[in-house]
């Protein structure tokens, strides 16, 4: 283990977490990410994950996830692996792939609620996409408050937004503002 | 009170509000206008130009007169139409545009001066002396004419935005819109039904219509109940669809809490962007009035509005209960108003109908073939003059309802520049050429009767659904047909002023004057008279004005044409368009991994695009930024400095063709770069000018890291992706931006190696093992993966060290801590700039898009052994022969300053364009040189070392003698780099 401490994308030693009305908003500081590019016509299941088609997401009950990023390219992640060399782990698992470290390129905020309607209320304020493009099992890149972000829909009560790490403060503000407004909306 | 029985009010819930400080009462369900009328308030404002007393004219969004300021302090909102303001407990309203009390406006003197204030008066009257226009005339006119005033304070309210993607957007919730929504909702498609009112029903709220043998409102209630039960239908009241944009995108504003005294944390308004596959415009129609002499007195109103106040709000629009109301009409609609008033016991003095042989439809007197030719009552209507073929007489009344026919609300159908067409049978413009996917229904299409509106709503819904591949069978209820005949009657001729556009005080005489002065096209008419240019956009005026102009020119109305319809349909606050992001959140920011650390050190930050970068780190005792910057720059030259350079773009390039790709992107050879090596590279624009520069590091075979300037990080990546995907898709490579993934710190200065040796894990940093322009992956601080590059922007022995971004903060802390004895000093962008100018390194100041590799002295880098973007055009005439070269500049008198942007001239040359020899690109104070220094492009600069020239700044009258030197003020031989 290195003898340097890590900080979060928000510049803190501990992950951000807040309860805002019916919502839980949490920074996923331990989410490790790597970009995986496969040669054409190559099939692979890095870390046992199915690599989905355009707009698709694989994120079951486990910690691993994969979503489509562009033709032949996926983002592969694991929820608890940010401390290690995740890219090396993926590269070892899929030697034929080009793997690029992406863990610290992104900040991830998870919004969860008990009811699907509560999440839908948030999504229609944040994500300029039709419902099918942001349904459960999708991960779609979009523009939010002038910021590029992936909207990752794990379930109808849980959505993860991946934004640029350097824009973590601005992204958090956008999310907090919407959640606070939804908290009081009648 | 002029309130009578009936209406759609909740009389169990009384509301208190103030108007000009006077406490008044209303009910839930009232608008501010209906509540004012219920309290006998007719006079609510003053007109724009003549300051004439004005009253409530309409009952909807078309209102030209009743503009008030709502709330106070920072929450004050001027120019709000009282007719669309939903009454709430504690509402505070004030009239506007008067000096002194509303009843005794000092500026009413303007009315006496009206002969001098005719159409276009300011173009004619205030021409001399010319200089007075901006300083005296215009400010005076603006003070005298006007609307409400802004508070001048920041908007304290919150706003947000949202996105909807319905299959079908229906604009307007009257009979046509409701019927369309019901048809589409039952068919199962996603429907959004939006209405600007706070209640659905449209004209059914204002009429005594009968649908399916029951009151129209019963049908509305049943329809809404069914729509609410459908999960695929979204009902949006208080929502104005204000504009139609490209690709089926609509702009809409939902007034979320405007109707609440205490928003309790809710946003005030939401800006919705609605992308609809199909849309139906069911926005209804606006009644037109008939101009006659002095038709602008408070108490003169649109007939449909009088009927709405009677039926929906249970109000007679007179100052005292029991005062009679007269009706002036050219069609059957005026008679419906008389009938409604009588239903509630309001005396109807007479219906004055322009048509011959017209009979009453109720117990009132009809004066056929007559018109209203004048009015009396300064602050409220007292009498109207009725004139028929034989005589004129005065008829006492407290209000006059005017019915001149209906204009379909074609606006949104014309937002893509389509012009509506004239329907001679209906005597109105109807939509034509609506935006793709839009259909128009109900009164907006000229189908104004309840029965026709219902049928039309269902019909267009079926058509729209059919295009979406959905079959629907509508069930249209039977509605009683009302009589709807009328004649075209555009104005009552006369010598006195007859208002056409109430809000901008445009009269029939003004239109005649415009015609007389040859301003006859509708566009000229509009601008000469300002007709239709007020906040109401002439909703009650435009068609009438066209008709008057047509009459004057002898043309038909369609020949006269219409002006262009543009968004927004009704005024939209800038706050909601901004979506609530103001102040610090106006735009997103990018923060470096050491931002929090720098903040704790008291750094001063500077914007660099979206990034916030530490500009310098002041220490106690330093009273001027130059002291901090000089100290930081000197620390780098003498010891070691550390600077966060994460903001520079980093692009990971991998693949078997990565080298070939980089050869085509950079003008110099890059494919030959060996693993473990870094090379400086230049990129050109397609036209051969310099585009960007940076380094390219080869980490392993087929794996490179390209660095870009901070400013061009995004655009270089975009350009490389374009080249990969579109220009050379056959090449095998992958591009990933890793700018944010790695925290990168520049460690620069003669002690940099000594400092790094304290953190690397078993890595040989000696000059032999890791020479200038080497790179390597390594670990530091007991196992942290890192990348080290031996590159230098300062000209000193220097490195850039990259670690995963989350460790950047702790790494900076560690380096400062471990380097204390070596003089480790954090430095910001100012010192960075000083150091690179001293070394003669280029940045965006030198690479401006108008400069070349040749000018930078790097022409030989453009390889002739291969092709690259911009290489061929860099050799064209005019670029290759450019003789300007980058040089260093020092003042002859060391006490003088070098000013960036100044232009360079020979010492004896005139300082004009013909003798311009170049310009200064960068300048700073150099602690190393001990004076101000600069870089600049100078004609034949490479051959003029030691020559004196003049830097001129004509803007500030500056002229400084400079000496031309090498651009490398520090270590021109590069010995320090290789130390």
Interface residues (C-beta under 8 A of the other chain):
Chain A: X1 X2 X3 X4 X5 X6 X7 X8 X9 X11 X12 X29 X35 X37 X73 X82 X85 X98 X100 X101 X102 X103 X104 X105 X106 X124 X125 X127 X128 X129 X130 X131 X145 X146 X147 X164 X165 X166 X167 X168 X169 X170 X171 X173 X177 X178 X180 X181 X183 X184 X185 X186
Chain B: X158 X160 X161 X162 X163 X164 X165 X256 X264 X265 X266 X267 X270 X273 X275 X579 X580 X581 X585 X587 X588 X589 X590 X591 X592 X593 X595 X596 X610 X611 X646 X652 X654 X655 X734 X736 X737 X738 X739 X740 X741 X742 X743 X779 X780 X781 X782 X783 X784 X785 X803 X804 X805 X806 X807 X809 X810 X811 X814
